[in-house]
């Protein structure tokens, strides 16, 4: 069996995703975009059971999958879904003295993710999760569906 594509192209996928996230958030550095994305991923993961998180992670490109599960404490149970305001506040609270995460961080990360994962894979993963997950990862209103899906193929 050949090596999975996402492992062969991990750096290219990651750089494309990070560039999309950085641009969508209006940030100027990869470091700021990384912190924002990490905060968003952690905010989402906190609301899932370990099995749900593992199911979602299977749809992610290799580097995002690693970031999604990094520093995960399995003994911390899921918290209630909350709202976009809650998700944003949590993402912005990560490393508060070095965090330039903007208010649109969740929507911008969702857009970048939707540009990195085939729609069928994302939809299949979200279908296995609680209802709030579809809202969490919805692309911003008005996004052209033709602009979604992996650009690195």
WOCORDA-V157284 format. One record per backbone hydrogen bond with DSSP energy under -0.5 kcal/mol. NH is the residue of the N-H (numbers start at 1). CO is the residue of the C=O. E is the energy in kcal/mol with one decimal. If there is no record, write none. Layout:
NH&CO&E + NH&CO&E
This chain:
7&4&-1.3 + 8&4&-1.5 + 9&5&-2.2 + 10&7&-0.7 + 13&9&-2.7 + 14&10&-2.5 + 15&11&-2.6 + 16&12&-2.2 + 17&13&-2.6 + 18&14&-3.1 + 19&15&-2.2 + 20&16&-2.1 + 21&17&-2.7 + 22&18&-2.9 + 23&19&-2.4 + 24&20&-2.6 + 25&21&-1.9 + 26&22&-0.7 + 26&23&-0.8 + 27&22&-2.4 + 33&29&-1.9 + 34&30&-2.8 + 35&31&-2.1 + 36&32&-2.1 + 37&33&-2.8 + 38&34&-2.9 + 39&35&-2.3 + 40&36&-2.2 + 41&37&-2.9 + 42&38&-2.4 + 43&39&-2.2 + 44&40&-2.2 + 45&41&-2.8 + 46&42&-2.2 + 47&44&-1.7 + 48&45&-1.9 + 53&49&-2.6 + 54&50&-2.5 + 55&51&-2.5 + 56&52&-2.4 + 57&53&-2.7 + 58&54&-1.3 + 59&56&-1.8 + 60&57&-1.5 + 65&61&-2.8 + 66&62&-2.1 + 67&63&-2.5 + 68&64&-2.7 + 69&65&-1.5 + 70&66&-1.2 + 72&69&-1.3 + 74&72&-0.7 + 76&73&-1.5 + 77&75&-0.8 + 79&46&-2.0 + 87&83&-2.5 + 88&84&-2.6 + 89&85&-2.4 + 90&86&-2.4 + 91&87&-2.2 + 92&88&-2.4 + 93&89&-1.1 + 94&90&-0.7 + 94&91&-0.8 + 96&93&-0.8 + 98&95&-2.3 + 99&96&-0.6 + 100&98&-0.5 + 105&102&-1.5 + 108&104&-2.9 + 109&105&-2.3 + 110&106&-2.5 + 111&107&-2.4 + 112&108&-2.4 + 113&109&-2.7 + 114&110&-2.7 + 115&111&-1.2 + 116&113&-1.7 + 117&113&-1.5 + 121&118&-0.5 + 122&118&-2.4 + 123&119&-3.1 + 124&120&-2.0 + 125&121&-2.1 + 126&122&-2.8 + 127&123&-1.9 + 128&124&-0.6 + 128&125&-1.0 + 129&126&-1.6 + 133&130&-1.9 + 134&131&-1.1 + 135&131&-0.8 + 136&132&-2.5 + 137&133&-2.2 + 138&135&-1.0 + 143&140&-1.8 + 147&144&-2.3 + 148&145&-1.4 + 149&114&-2.6 + 151&115&-0.7 + 153&151&-0.9
